[in-house]
Amino acid sequence: MDISIIHSIWTIVLFVSFGGVVWWAFGKNRKARFEEDANMIFADEQPPKANPQGETKS
């Protein structure tokens, strides 16, 4: 077995793996979960509190 054959096989394995990851990431079954995860960073934010005069602090 020549080194070029090993490189060719390894390239094909990596290409198929990349395709699998892309298929997994963009699959319809995971869209809702990924959208929820993307918005998770905003879940902890508290709305600004109003002072007694009714104005918000910035």
N, CA, C and O atoms as a CHARMM CRD file, in Angstrom:
* protein
*
  232
    1    1 MET  N      0.84900  -1.17100   0.00000 PROA 1      0.00000
    2    1 MET  CA     0.00000   0.00000   0.00000 PROA 1      0.00000
    3    1 MET  C      0.89700   1.23700   0.00000 PROA 1      0.00000
    4    1 MET  O      1.73800   1.41700   0.88100 PROA 1      0.00000
    5    2 ASP  N      0.70200   2.06200  -0.98300 PROA 2      0.00000
    6    2 ASP  CA     1.49800   3.26900  -1.16000 PROA 2      0.00000
    7    2 ASP  C      0.94400   4.39900  -0.27700 PROA 2      0.00000
    8    2 ASP  O     -0.23600   4.39900   0.07500 PROA 2      0.00000
    9    3 ILE  N      1.80200   5.35100   0.07200 PROA 3      0.00000
   10    3 ILE  CA     1.38700   6.46300   0.92700 PROA 3      0.00000
   11    3 ILE  C      0.32600   7.32500   0.25200 PROA 3      0.00000
   12    3 ILE  O     -0.51400   7.91200   0.93300 PROA 3      0.00000
   13    4 SER  N      0.35300   7.41100  -1.07700 PROA 4      0.00000
   14    4 SER  CA    -0.65200   8.21800  -1.77800 PROA 4      0.00000
   15    4 SER  C     -2.04600   7.59500  -1.66800 PROA 4      0.00000
   16    4 SER  O     -3.04600   8.31400  -1.64300 PROA 4      0.00000
   17    5 ILE  N     -2.11500   6.28400  -1.60300 PROA 5      0.00000
   18    5 ILE  CA    -3.40700   5.61300  -1.41900 PROA 5      0.00000
   19    5 ILE  C     -3.95100   5.90200  -0.02200 PROA 5      0.00000
   20    5 ILE  O     -5.14600   6.14100   0.14700 PROA 5      0.00000
   21    6 ILE  N     -3.07900   5.87900   0.96300 PROA 6      0.00000
   22    6 ILE  CA    -3.49200   6.19000   2.33700 PROA 6      0.00000
   23    6 ILE  C     -3.99500   7.62800   2.41300 PROA 6      0.00000
   24    6 ILE  O     -5.01100   7.89200   3.05600 PROA 6      0.00000
   25    7 HSD  N     -3.30000   8.55800   1.76500 PROA 7      0.00000
   26    7 HSD  CA    -3.73700   9.95600   1.75000 PROA 7      0.00000
   27    7 HSD  C     -5.08600  10.09800   1.05200 PROA 7      0.00000
   28    7 HSD  O     -5.93900  10.86600   1.49700 PROA 7      0.00000
   29    8 SER  N     -5.27700   9.37100  -0.02500 PROA 8      0.00000
   30    8 SER  CA    -6.55100   9.42900  -0.75100 PROA 8      0.00000
   31    8 SER  C     -7.69700   8.89700   0.10100 PROA 8      0.00000
   32    8 SER  O     -8.77000   9.49800   0.15000 PROA 8      0.00000
   33    9 ILE  N     -7.47000   7.78100   0.76400 PROA 9      0.00000
   34    9 ILE  CA    -8.50400   7.20400   1.62900 PROA 9      0.00000
   35    9 ILE  C     -8.81100   8.14600   2.78500 PROA 9      0.00000
   36    9 ILE  O     -9.97500   8.33800   3.13700 PROA 9      0.00000
   37   10 TRP  N     -7.78800   8.73000   3.37000 PROA 10     0.00000
   38   10 TRP  CA    -7.97100   9.65400   4.48900 PROA 10     0.00000
   39   10 TRP  C     -8.75100  10.89400   4.04000 PROA 10     0.00000
   40   10 TRP  O     -9.59300  11.39400   4.78500 PROA 10     0.00000
   41   11 THR  N     -8.48300  11.38800   2.84800 PROA 11     0.00000
   42   11 THR  CA    -9.21800  12.53200   2.30900 PROA 11     0.00000
   43   11 THR  C    -10.69200  12.19400   2.13500 PROA 11     0.00000
   44   11 THR  O    -11.55700  13.00700   2.45800 PROA 11     0.00000
   45   12 ILE  N    -10.98000  11.02100   1.63500 PROA 12     0.00000
   46   12 ILE  CA   -12.37200  10.60000   1.45200 PROA 12     0.00000
   47   12 ILE  C    -13.07200  10.45100   2.79500 PROA 12     0.00000
   48   12 ILE  O    -14.22600  10.85300   2.94000 PROA 12     0.00000
   49   13 VAL  N    -12.38800   9.88100   3.77400 PROA 13     0.00000
   50   13 VAL  CA   -12.96900   9.72000   5.11300 PROA 13     0.00000
   51   13 VAL  C    -13.29900  11.08400   5.71300 PROA 13     0.00000
   52   13 VAL  O    -14.37900  11.26800   6.27300 PROA 13     0.00000
   53   14 LEU  N    -12.38200  12.03500   5.60200 PROA 14     0.00000
   54   14 LEU  CA   -12.62300  13.36900   6.15400 PROA 14     0.00000
   55   14 LEU  C    -13.74600  14.08800   5.41000 PROA 14     0.00000
   56   14 LEU  O    -14.54900  14.78300   6.03200 PROA 14     0.00000
   57   15 PHE  N    -13.81100  13.93200   4.10000 PROA 15     0.00000
   58   15 PHE  CA   -14.87400  14.55700   3.31500 PROA 15     0.00000
   59   15 PHE  C    -16.23800  14.00000   3.70600 PROA 15     0.00000
   60   15 PHE  O    -17.19400  14.76000   3.86300 PROA 15     0.00000
   61   16 VAL  N    -16.33700  12.69900   3.86400 PROA 16     0.00000
   62   16 VAL  CA   -17.59900  12.07900   4.27200 PROA 16     0.00000
   63   16 VAL  C    -17.96600  12.51100   5.68900 PROA 16     0.00000
   64   16 VAL  O    -19.13800  12.76400   5.97100 PROA 16     0.00000
   65   17 SER  N    -16.99000  12.60000   6.57800 PROA 17     0.00000
   66   17 SER  CA   -17.25200  13.05600   7.94300 PROA 17     0.00000
   67   17 SER  C    -17.75900  14.49300   7.95100 PROA 17     0.00000
   68   17 SER  O    -18.70400  14.81500   8.67100 PROA 17     0.00000
   69   18 PHE  N    -17.14200  15.35100   7.16000 PROA 18     0.00000
   70   18 PHE  CA   -17.58000  16.73900   7.05900 PROA 18     0.00000
   71   18 PHE  C    -19.01200  16.81000   6.53100 PROA 18     0.00000
   72   18 PHE  O    -19.83100  17.57000   7.04700 PROA 18     0.00000
   73   19 GLY  N    -19.30500  16.02800   5.52100 PROA 19     0.00000
   74   19 GLY  CA   -20.66600  15.98600   4.98500 PROA 19     0.00000
   75   19 GLY  C    -21.67100  15.52500   6.03000 PROA 19     0.00000
   76   19 GLY  O    -22.78400  16.04700   6.09500 PROA 19     0.00000
   77   20 GLY  N    -21.29000  14.55600   6.84400 PROA 20     0.00000
   78   20 GLY  CA   -22.17100  14.08600   7.90700 PROA 20     0.00000
   79   20 GLY  C    -22.44000  15.14800   8.95600 PROA 20     0.00000
   80   20 GLY  O    -23.57000  15.29300   9.42300 PROA 20     0.00000
   81   21 VAL  N    -21.41600  15.88600   9.32600 PROA 21     0.00000
   82   21 VAL  CA   -21.58700  16.95900  10.31200 PROA 21     0.00000
   83   21 VAL  C    -22.47900  18.05800   9.74700 PROA 21     0.00000
   84   21 VAL  O    -23.34700  18.56900  10.45500 PROA 21     0.00000
   85   22 VAL  N    -22.28300  18.42700   8.49700 PROA 22     0.00000
   86   22 VAL  CA   -23.12300  19.44900   7.86600 PROA 22     0.00000
   87   22 VAL  C    -24.56800  18.97200   7.79200 PROA 22     0.00000
   88   22 VAL  O    -25.48400  19.73800   8.09300 PROA 22     0.00000
   89   23 TRP  N    -24.78500  17.73200   7.39900 PROA 23     0.00000
   90   23 TRP  CA   -26.13600  17.17000   7.33000 PROA 23     0.00000
   91   23 TRP  C    -26.78600  17.17400   8.71400 PROA 23     0.00000
   92   23 TRP  O    -27.96700  17.49700   8.84600 PROA 23     0.00000
   93   24 TRP  N    -26.02300  16.81800   9.73700 PROA 24     0.00000
   94   24 TRP  CA   -26.54300  16.79500  11.10300 PROA 24     0.00000
   95   24 TRP  C    -26.90100  18.21100  11.56600 PROA 24     0.00000
   96   24 TRP  O    -27.95700  18.42200  12.16300 PROA 24     0.00000
   97   25 ALA  N    -26.02500  19.17300  11.29200 PROA 25     0.00000
   98   25 ALA  CA   -26.23200  20.53400  11.78100 PROA 25     0.00000
   99   25 ALA  C    -27.40700  21.22700  11.09900 PROA 25     0.00000
  100   25 ALA  O    -28.11300  22.00800  11.73700 PROA 25     0.00000
  101   26 PHE  N    -27.62400  20.95900   9.84000 PROA 26     0.00000
  102   26 PHE  CA   -28.67100  21.64500   9.10000 PROA 26     0.00000
  103   26 PHE  C    -29.92000  20.79800   8.90400 PROA 26     0.00000
  104   26 PHE  O    -30.77900  21.14200   8.09200 PROA 26     0.00000
  105   27 GLY  N    -30.02800  19.70500   9.62900 PROA 27     0.00000
  106   27 GLY  CA   -31.20700  18.85600   9.52700 PROA 27     0.00000
  107   27 GLY  C    -32.44700  19.53700  10.09500 PROA 27     0.00000
  108   27 GLY  O    -32.34700  20.35400  11.01000 PROA 27     0.00000
  109   28 LYS  N    -33.60100  19.20400   9.55900 PROA 28     0.00000
  110   28 LYS  CA   -34.85500  19.82200   9.99100 PROA 28     0.00000
  111   28 LYS  C    -35.19800  19.48000  11.43600 PROA 28     0.00000
  112   28 LYS  O    -35.83900  20.27700  12.12000 PROA 28     0.00000
  113   29 ASN  N    -34.78800  18.32800  11.90200 PROA 29     0.00000
  114   29 ASN  CA   -35.12400  17.90500  13.26400 PROA 29     0.00000
  115   29 ASN  C    -34.42900  18.74300  14.32500 PROA 29     0.00000
  116   29 ASN  O    -34.90600  18.80700  15.45800 PROA 29     0.00000
  117   30 ARG  N    -33.33600  19.37600  13.99900 PROA 30     0.00000
  118   30 ARG  CA   -32.56000  20.10900  14.99200 PROA 30     0.00000
  119   30 ARG  C    -32.72900  21.62200  14.90200 PROA 30     0.00000
  120   30 ARG  O    -32.15300  22.35100  15.71000 PROA 30     0.00000
  121   31 LYS  N    -33.49700  22.10400  13.94700 PROA 31     0.00000
  122   31 LYS  CA   -33.63900  23.54200  13.74300 PROA 31     0.00000
  123   31 LYS  C    -34.21500  24.22900  14.97900 PROA 31     0.00000
  124   31 LYS  O    -33.69000  25.25600  15.40800 PROA 31     0.00000
  125   32 ALA  N    -35.27100  23.68700  15.55200 PROA 32     0.00000
  126   32 ALA  CA   -35.90100  24.30800  16.72200 PROA 32     0.00000
  127   32 ALA  C    -34.93700  24.34100  17.90400 PROA 32     0.00000
  128   32 ALA  O    -34.86400  25.34000  18.62000 PROA 32     0.00000
  129   33 ARG  N    -34.21100  23.27400  18.10600 PROA 33     0.00000
  130   33 ARG  CA   -33.26700  23.23100  19.22800 PROA 33     0.00000
  131   33 ARG  C    -32.15900  24.25000  19.04900 PROA 33     0.00000
  132   33 ARG  O    -31.79200  24.93900  20.00100 PROA 33     0.00000
  133   34 PHE  N    -31.62000  24.35600  17.83400 PROA 34     0.00000
  134   34 PHE  CA   -30.53100  25.29600  17.59700 PROA 34     0.00000
  135   34 PHE  C    -31.01200  26.74100  17.68600 PROA 34     0.00000
  136   34 PHE  O    -30.25800  27.60800  18.13000 PROA 34     0.00000
  137   35 GLU  N    -32.25100  27.02200  17.27200 PROA 35     0.00000
  138   35 GLU  CA   -32.78500  28.37400  17.42500 PROA 35     0.00000
  139   35 GLU  C    -32.96200  28.71400  18.90000 PROA 35     0.00000
  140   35 GLU  O    -32.69300  29.84000  19.31800 PROA 35     0.00000
  141   36 GLU  N    -33.41200  27.75000  19.67700 PROA 36     0.00000
  142   36 GLU  CA   -33.54800  27.96500  21.12000 PROA 36     0.00000
  143   36 GLU  C    -32.18100  28.20600  21.75700 PROA 36     0.00000
  144   36 GLU  O    -32.03400  29.09300  22.59700 PROA 36     0.00000
  145   37 ASP  N    -31.19200  27.42600  21.36400 PROA 37     0.00000
  146   37 ASP  CA   -29.84300  27.60700  21.89600 PROA 37     0.00000
  147   37 ASP  C    -29.25500  28.95300  21.49300 PROA 37     0.00000
  148   37 ASP  O    -28.53100  29.57100  22.27300 PROA 37     0.00000
  149   38 ALA  N    -29.55900  29.41100  20.28600 PROA 38     0.00000
  150   38 ALA  CA   -29.03200  30.69200  19.81900 PROA 38     0.00000
  151   38 ALA  C    -29.61100  31.85300  20.62100 PROA 38     0.00000
  152   38 ALA  O    -28.93000  32.85700  20.82700 PROA 38     0.00000
  153   39 ASN  N    -30.84500  31.73200  21.07100 PROA 39     0.00000
  154   39 ASN  CA   -31.48800  32.80200  21.83400 PROA 39     0.00000
  155   39 ASN  C    -31.26200  32.67600  23.33300 PROA 39     0.00000
  156   39 ASN  O    -31.69400  33.54300  24.09300 PROA 39     0.00000
  157   40 MET  N    -30.60300  31.63000  23.76800 PROA 40     0.00000
  158   40 MET  CA   -30.38200  31.39900  25.18900 PROA 40     0.00000
  159   40 MET  C    -29.54900  32.51000  25.83200 PROA 40     0.00000
  160   40 MET  O    -29.71500  32.79500  27.01800 PROA 40     0.00000
  161   41 ILE  N    -28.67200  33.12800  25.07700 PROA 41     0.00000
  162   41 ILE  CA   -27.81900  34.17900  25.63200 PROA 41     0.00000
  163   41 ILE  C    -28.64300  35.36800  26.10800 PROA 41     0.00000
  164   41 ILE  O    -28.21400  36.09100  27.00700 PROA 41     0.00000
  165   42 PHE  N    -29.80800  35.58200  25.52700 PROA 42     0.00000
  166   42 PHE  CA   -30.64600  36.71400  25.88700 PROA 42     0.00000
  167   42 PHE  C    -31.62400  36.39200  27.01000 PROA 42     0.00000
  168   42 PHE  O    -32.32200  37.29300  27.47500 PROA 42     0.00000
  169   43 ALA  N    -31.70100  35.16600  27.45400 PROA 43     0.00000
  170   43 ALA  CA   -32.69800  34.74800  28.43900 PROA 43     0.00000
  171   43 ALA  C    -32.45800  35.34500  29.82000 PROA 43     0.00000
  172   43 ALA  O    -33.41700  35.53500  30.56800 PROA 43     0.00000
  173   44 ASP  N    -31.21300  35.64800  30.18700 PROA 44     0.00000
  174   44 ASP  CA   -30.91900  36.13400  31.52500 PROA 44     0.00000
  175   44 ASP  C    -31.04700  37.64800  31.66300 PROA 44     0.00000
  176   44 ASP  O    -30.95200  38.16800  32.77500 PROA 44     0.00000
  177   45 GLU  N    -31.25600  38.35900  30.58000 PROA 45     0.00000
  178   45 GLU  CA   -31.30900  39.80900  30.65500 PROA 45     0.00000
  179   45 GLU  C    -32.57200  40.26500  31.37500 PROA 45     0.00000
  180   45 GLU  O    -33.66400  39.75000  31.13300 PROA 45     0.00000
  181   46 GLN  N    -32.40200  41.23500  32.26000 PROA 46     0.00000
  182   46 GLN  CA   -33.51700  41.83100  32.97500 PROA 46     0.00000
  183   46 GLN  C    -33.87900  43.14600  32.28400 PROA 46     0.00000
  184   46 GLN  O    -32.99000  43.87000  31.83800 PROA 46     0.00000
  185   47 PRO  N    -35.16300  43.46000  32.19100 PROA 47     0.00000
  186   47 PRO  CA   -35.53200  44.74800  31.59400 PROA 47     0.00000
  187   47 PRO  C    -35.06400  45.88600  32.48800 PROA 47     0.00000
  188   47 PRO  O    -34.98400  45.71500  33.70400 PROA 47     0.00000
  189   48 PRO  N    -34.75400  47.03700  31.91700 PROA 48     0.00000
  190   48 PRO  CA   -34.29100  48.15600  32.74900 PROA 48     0.00000
  191   48 PRO  C    -35.39400  48.60100  33.70400 PROA 48     0.00000
  192   48 PRO  O    -36.57000  48.64300  33.34400 PROA 48     0.00000
  193   49 LYS  N    -34.98900  48.93000  34.92200 PROA 49     0.00000
  194   49 LYS  CA   -35.95700  49.35200  35.93600 PROA 49     0.00000
  195   49 LYS  C    -36.20900  50.85500  35.79100 PROA 49     0.00000
  196   49 LYS  O    -35.30000  51.62800  35.48900 PROA 49     0.00000
  197   50 ALA  N    -37.45000  51.24100  36.01200 PROA 50     0.00000
  198   50 ALA  CA   -37.82000  52.65500  35.93300 PROA 50     0.00000
  199   50 ALA  C    -37.56900  53.30300  37.28800 PROA 50     0.00000
  200   50 ALA  O    -37.77500  52.68800  38.33400 PROA 50     0.00000
  201   51 ASN  N    -37.12200  54.55900  37.25100 PROA 51     0.00000
  202   51 ASN  CA   -36.95400  55.29100  38.50600 PROA 51     0.00000
  203   51 ASN  C    -38.31000  55.88000  38.90400 PROA 51     0.00000
  204   51 ASN  O    -39.25700  55.78000  38.12400 PROA 51     0.00000
  205   52 PRO  N    -38.43700  56.47700  40.06600 PROA 52     0.00000
  206   52 PRO  CA   -39.74300  56.97000  40.53300 PROA 52     0.00000
  207   52 PRO  C    -40.41400  57.95900  39.58000 PROA 52     0.00000
  208   52 PRO  O    -41.64000  58.06600  39.58500 PROA 52     0.00000
  209   53 GLN  N    -39.65600  58.67700  38.77200 PROA 53     0.00000
  210   53 GLN  CA   -40.25600  59.63100  37.84400 PROA 53     0.00000
  211   53 GLN  C    -40.75600  58.94000  36.57300 PROA 53     0.00000
  212   53 GLN  O    -41.33200  59.60200  35.71000 PROA 53     0.00000
  213   54 GLY  N    -40.55400  57.65800  36.43900 PROA 54     0.00000
  214   54 GLY  CA   -41.02700  56.91500  35.29000 PROA 54     0.00000
  215   54 GLY  C    -40.05500  56.88900  34.13000 PROA 54     0.00000
  216   54 GLY  O    -40.40100  56.41500  33.04800 PROA 54     0.00000
  217   55 GLU  N    -38.85200  57.38600  34.33100 PROA 55     0.00000
  218   55 GLU  CA   -37.85000  57.37500  33.27100 PROA 55     0.00000
  219   55 GLU  C    -36.94000  56.17200  33.46400 PROA 55     0.00000
  220   55 GLU  O    -36.67500  55.75500  34.59200 PROA 55     0.00000
  221   56 THR  N    -36.47600  55.63100  32.38200 PROA 56     0.00000
  222   56 THR  CA   -35.54700  54.50800  32.47800 PROA 56     0.00000
  223   56 THR  C    -34.12800  55.02500  32.47700 PROA 56     0.00000
  224   56 THR  O    -33.81200  56.01900  31.82200 PROA 56     0.00000
  225   57 LYS  N    -33.28200  54.34400  33.21100 PROA 57     0.00000
  226   57 LYS  CA   -31.86500  54.70200  33.23500 PROA 57     0.00000
  227   57 LYS  C    -31.17500  54.04300  32.06200 PROA 57     0.00000
  228   57 LYS  O    -31.49400  52.91300  31.69300 PROA 57     0.00000
  229   58 SER  N    -30.23600  54.75000  31.48400 PROA 58     0.00000
  230   58 SER  CA   -29.49400  54.15600  30.37800 PROA 58     0.00000
  231   58 SER  C    -28.04700  54.00600  30.72700 PROA 58     0.00000
  232   58 SER  O    -27.26200  53.52100  29.91200 PROA 58     0.00000
